[in-house]
Amino acid sequence: MIKVQVSITLKPGVHDPQAEAVSSALHDMGFSQLKNLVMGKHMILEIDSHNEEEALSQAETMCKELLANTVLERFVLQVIS
């Protein structure tokens, strides 16, 4: 079993009103040193394989076909076990 960590964030330049709202609230709370906030999704996929390349390939296909909107989002994969 191989675990693949998936991090999905909006591509640079894509408007993120949720991140803007959270950033504004943090500034209002006194966290003035915050310069940028990127929000996203985090997943851990457990793939029944003993081959890391195969597991990463399957995870990439999952992201491209369902988990990420590749027009607006980018994703990063990392084997964690």
Backbone as JSON Lines, residues from 0, in Angstrom:
{"i":0,"aa":"M","n":[0.85,-1.17,0.0],"ca":[0.0,0.0,0.0],"c":[0.9,1.24,0.0]}
{"i":1,"aa":"I","n":[0.61,2.14,-0.9],"ca":[1.39,3.38,-1.0],"c":[0.45,4.56,-0.74]}
{"i":2,"aa":"K","n":[0.89,5.47,0.12],"ca":[0.12,6.68,0.39],"c":[0.67,7.82,-0.44]}
{"i":3,"aa":"V","n":[-0.24,8.51,-1.12],"ca":[0.15,9.67,-1.93],"c":[-0.59,10.88,-1.39]}
{"i":4,"aa":"Q","n":[0.17,11.88,-1.01],"ca":[-0.4,13.14,-0.54],"c":[-0.68,14.03,-1.74]}
{"i":5,"aa":"V","n":[-1.88,14.59,-1.79],"ca":[-2.29,15.47,-2.88],"c":[-2.58,16.85,-2.3]}
{"i":6,"aa":"S","n":[-1.95,17.87,-2.85],"ca":[-2.24,19.25,-2.47],"c":[-2.74,19.97,-3.72]}
{"i":7,"aa":"I","n":[-3.93,20.55,-3.62],"ca":[-4.55,21.24,-4.75],"c":[-4.77,22.69,-4.36]}
{"i":8,"aa":"T","n":[-4.26,23.6,-5.19],"ca":[-4.46,25.04,-4.97],"c":[-4.85,25.7,-6.28]}
{"i":9,"aa":"L","n":[-5.4,26.89,-6.16],"ca":[-5.73,27.64,-7.36],"c":[-4.44,28.08,-8.05]}
{"i":10,"aa":"K","n":[-4.48,28.15,-9.35],"ca":[-3.33,28.63,-10.11],"c":[-3.12,30.11,-9.81]}
{"i":11,"aa":"P","n":[-1.88,30.59,-9.91],"ca":[-1.63,32.02,-9.7],"c":[-2.5,32.86,-10.64]}
{"i":12,"aa":"G","n":[-3.04,33.93,-10.09],"ca":[-3.87,34.83,-10.89],"c":[-5.35,34.51,-10.87]}
{"i":13,"aa":"V","n":[-5.73,33.35,-10.33],"ca":[-7.14,32.99,-10.22],"c":[-7.69,33.62,-8.95]}
{"i":14,"aa":"H","n":[-8.77,34.36,-9.08],"ca":[-9.39,35.07,-7.95],"c":[-9.88,34.08,-6.9]}
{"i":15,"aa":"D","n":[-9.53,34.31,-5.63],"ca":[-9.93,33.43,-4.54],"c":[-10.6,34.26,-3.44]}
{"i":16,"aa":"P","n":[-11.91,34.48,-3.53],"ca":[-12.59,35.3,-2.54],"c":[-12.53,34.73,-1.12]}
{"i":17,"aa":"Q","n":[-12.49,33.41,-1.0],"ca":[-12.41,32.8,0.33],"c":[-11.08,33.15,1.0]}
{"i":18,"aa":"A","n":[-9.98,33.03,0.27],"ca":[-8.67,33.37,0.83],"c":[-8.6,34.86,1.16]}
{"i":19,"aa":"E","n":[-9.2,35.7,0.31],"ca":[-9.22,37.14,0.58],"c":[-9.98,37.45,1.86]}
{"i":20,"aa":"A","n":[-11.12,36.78,2.07],"ca":[-11.92,37.01,3.27],"c":[-11.17,36.57,4.53]}
{"i":21,"aa":"V","n":[-10.53,35.42,4.48],"ca":[-9.78,34.92,5.63],"c":[-8.59,35.83,5.91]}
{"i":22,"aa":"S","n":[-7.89,36.24,4.86],"ca":[-6.74,37.14,5.02],"c":[-7.17,38.46,5.64]}
{"i":23,"aa":"S","n":[-8.29,39.0,5.18],"ca":[-8.81,40.26,5.72],"c":[-9.17,40.1,7.2]}
{"i":24,"aa":"A","n":[-9.82,38.99,7.54],"ca":[-10.19,38.75,8.93],"c":[-8.95,38.63,9.82]}
{"i":25,"aa":"L","n":[-7.92,37.96,9.33],"ca":[-6.68,37.83,10.1],"c":[-6.03,39.2,10.32]}
{"i":26,"aa":"H","n":[-6.04,40.03,9.29],"ca":[-5.5,41.39,9.44],"c":[-6.31,42.16,10.48]}
{"i":27,"aa":"D","n":[-7.63,42.04,10.42],"ca":[-8.5,42.72,11.39],"c":[-8.24,42.23,12.81]}
{"i":28,"aa":"M","n":[-7.77,41.0,12.95],"ca":[-7.45,40.44,14.27],"c":[-6.06,40.84,14.75]}
{"i":29,"aa":"G","n":[-5.34,41.61,13.94],"ca":[-4.04,42.09,14.35],"c":[-2.85,41.37,13.76]}
{"i":30,"aa":"F","n":[-3.08,40.44,12.86],"ca":[-1.98,39.72,12.23],"c":[-1.5,40.49,11.0]}
{"i":31,"aa":"S","n":[-0.92,41.64,11.25],"ca":[-0.55,42.55,10.16],"c":[0.66,42.07,9.36]}
{"i":32,"aa":"Q","n":[1.42,41.13,9.87],"ca":[2.6,40.65,9.15],"c":[2.24,39.64,8.06]}
{"i":33,"aa":"L","n":[1.0,39.17,8.03],"ca":[0.56,38.25,6.98],"c":[0.56,38.97,5.64]}
{"i":34,"aa":"K","n":[1.3,38.46,4.7],"ca":[1.41,39.1,3.38],"c":[0.63,38.37,2.3]}
{"i":35,"aa":"N","n":[0.45,37.07,2.44],"ca":[-0.27,36.3,1.42],"c":[-0.85,35.05,2.07]}
{"i":36,"aa":"L","n":[-1.99,34.63,1.56],"ca":[-2.64,33.42,2.06],"c":[-3.11,32.61,0.86]}
{"i":37,"aa":"V","n":[-2.7,31.37,0.8],"ca":[-3.14,30.46,-0.26],"c":[-3.93,29.34,0.41]}
{"i":38,"aa":"M","n":[-5.15,29.16,-0.04],"ca":[-5.99,28.09,0.5],"c":[-6.13,27.0,-0.55]}
{"i":39,"aa":"G","n":[-6.41,25.8,-0.1],"ca":[-6.55,24.71,-1.05],"c":[-7.15,23.48,-0.39]}
{"i":40,"aa":"K","n":[-6.98,22.37,-1.08],"ca":[-7.49,21.08,-0.6],"c":[-6.3,20.15,-0.37]}
{"i":41,"aa":"H","n":[-6.43,19.31,0.62],"ca":[-5.39,18.35,0.95],"c":[-6.03,16.97,1.06]}
{"i":42,"aa":"M","n":[-5.44,15.98,0.41],"ca":[-5.96,14.62,0.44],"c":[-4.81,13.64,0.59]}
{"i":43,"aa":"I","n":[-5.11,12.5,1.16],"ca":[-4.16,11.39,1.19],"c":[-4.85,10.2,0.55]}
{"i":44,"aa":"L","n":[-4.27,9.73,-0.53],"ca":[-4.81,8.58,-1.26],"c":[-4.0,7.34,-0.87]}
{"i":45,"aa":"E","n":[-4.67,6.29,-0.48],"ca":[-4.0,5.01,-0.23],"c":[-4.24,4.13,-1.45]}
{"i":46,"aa":"I","n":[-3.16,3.84,-2.16],"ca":[-3.26,3.11,-3.42],"c":[-2.65,1.72,-3.24]}
{"i":47,"aa":"D","n":[-3.4,0.72,-3.63],"ca":[-2.96,-0.68,-3.47],"c":[-1.95,-1.01,-4.57]}
{"i":48,"aa":"S","n":[-0.71,-0.67,-4.28],"ca":[0.38,-0.92,-5.22],"c":[1.68,-1.0,-4.43]}
{"i":49,"aa":"H","n":[2.67,-1.66,-5.0],"ca":[4.0,-1.7,-4.39],"c":[4.99,-0.91,-5.24]}
{"i":50,"aa":"N","n":[4.51,-0.28,-6.28],"ca":[5.35,0.46,-7.21],"c":[5.01,1.95,-7.1]}
{"i":51,"aa":"E","n":[5.97,2.77,-6.63],"ca":[5.72,4.19,-6.43],"c":[5.35,4.91,-7.73]}
{"i":52,"aa":"E","n":[6.05,4.58,-8.81],"ca":[5.76,5.24,-10.09],"c":[4.33,4.95,-10.53]}
{"i":53,"aa":"E","n":[3.9,3.71,-10.37],"ca":[2.53,3.33,-10.74],"c":[1.51,4.07,-9.87]}
{"i":54,"aa":"A","n":[1.79,4.14,-8.57],"ca":[0.88,4.82,-7.65],"c":[0.78,6.31,-7.98]}
{"i":55,"aa":"L","n":[1.92,6.94,-8.26],"ca":[1.91,8.35,-8.64],"c":[1.17,8.57,-9.95]}
{"i":56,"aa":"S","n":[1.35,7.67,-10.89],"ca":[0.66,7.77,-12.17],"c":[-0.86,7.67,-11.98]}
{"i":57,"aa":"Q","n":[-1.28,6.74,-11.14],"ca":[-2.71,6.6,-10.87],"c":[-3.26,7.84,-10.17]}
{"i":58,"aa":"A","n":[-2.51,8.37,-9.2],"ca":[-2.94,9.57,-8.49],"c":[-3.03,10.76,-9.44]}
{"i":59,"aa":"E","n":[-2.07,10.88,-10.35],"ca":[-2.1,11.96,-11.33],"c":[-3.34,11.86,-12.21]}
{"i":60,"aa":"T","n":[-3.66,10.66,-12.66],"ca":[-4.85,10.46,-13.48],"c":[-6.11,10.82,-12.69]}
{"i":61,"aa":"M","n":[-6.18,10.42,-11.42],"ca":[-7.32,10.77,-10.58],"c":[-7.5,12.28,-10.48]}
{"i":62,"aa":"C","n":[-6.38,12.98,-10.3],"ca":[-6.44,14.44,-10.19],"c":[-6.9,15.07,-11.5]}
{"i":63,"aa":"K","n":[-6.33,14.63,-12.6],"ca":[-6.68,15.21,-13.89],"c":[-8.12,14.93,-14.29]}
{"i":64,"aa":"E","n":[-8.64,13.75,-13.91],"ca":[-9.97,13.36,-14.35],"c":[-11.09,13.75,-13.39]}
{"i":65,"aa":"L","n":[-10.77,13.96,-12.09],"ca":[-11.84,14.24,-11.15],"c":[-11.47,15.18,-10.01]}
{"i":66,"aa":"L","n":[-10.36,14.94,-9.35],"ca":[-10.08,15.64,-8.09],"c":[-9.75,17.12,-8.26]}
{"i":67,"aa":"A","n":[-9.12,17.49,-9.36],"ca":[-8.73,18.88,-9.58],"c":[-9.37,19.41,-10.86]}
{"i":68,"aa":"N","n":[-9.72,20.67,-10.83],"ca":[-10.17,21.35,-12.04],"c":[-8.92,21.97,-12.66]}
{"i":69,"aa":"T","n":[-8.33,21.28,-13.6],"ca":[-7.01,21.68,-14.11],"c":[-7.03,22.99,-14.9]}
{"i":70,"aa":"V","n":[-8.21,23.51,-15.2],"ca":[-8.28,24.83,-15.83],"c":[-7.94,25.9,-14.8]}
{"i":71,"aa":"L","n":[-8.41,25.71,-13.57],"ca":[-8.24,26.71,-12.51],"c":[-7.25,26.3,-11.43]}
{"i":72,"aa":"E","n":[-7.01,25.01,-11.28],"ca":[-6.21,24.52,-10.16],"c":[-4.96,23.78,-10.62]}
{"i":73,"aa":"R","n":[-3.99,23.78,-9.73],"ca":[-2.79,22.97,-9.94],"c":[-2.69,22.0,-8.76]}
{"i":74,"aa":"F","n":[-1.97,20.91,-8.98],"ca":[-1.84,19.93,-7.91],"c":[-0.4,19.46,-7.8]}
{"i":75,"aa":"V","n":[-0.05,19.05,-6.59],"ca":[1.28,18.52,-6.3],"c":[1.08,17.17,-5.62]}
{"i":76,"aa":"L","n":[1.83,16.18,-6.07],"ca":[1.75,14.83,-5.52],"c":[3.05,14.49,-4.8]}
{"i":77,"aa":"Q","n":[2.93,13.77,-3.68],"ca":[4.11,13.34,-2.95],"c":[3.83,12.0,-2.28]}
{"i":78,"aa":"V","n":[4.71,11.04,-2.5],"ca":[4.59,9.75,-1.8],"c":[5.01,9.98,-0.35]}
{"i":79,"aa":"I","n":[4.16,9.53,0.58],"ca":[4.47,9.75,1.99],"c":[4.72,8.45,2.76]}
{"i":80,"aa":"S","n":[4.64,7.32,2.08],"ca":[4.99,6.06,2.76],"c":[5.45,5.04,1.74]}
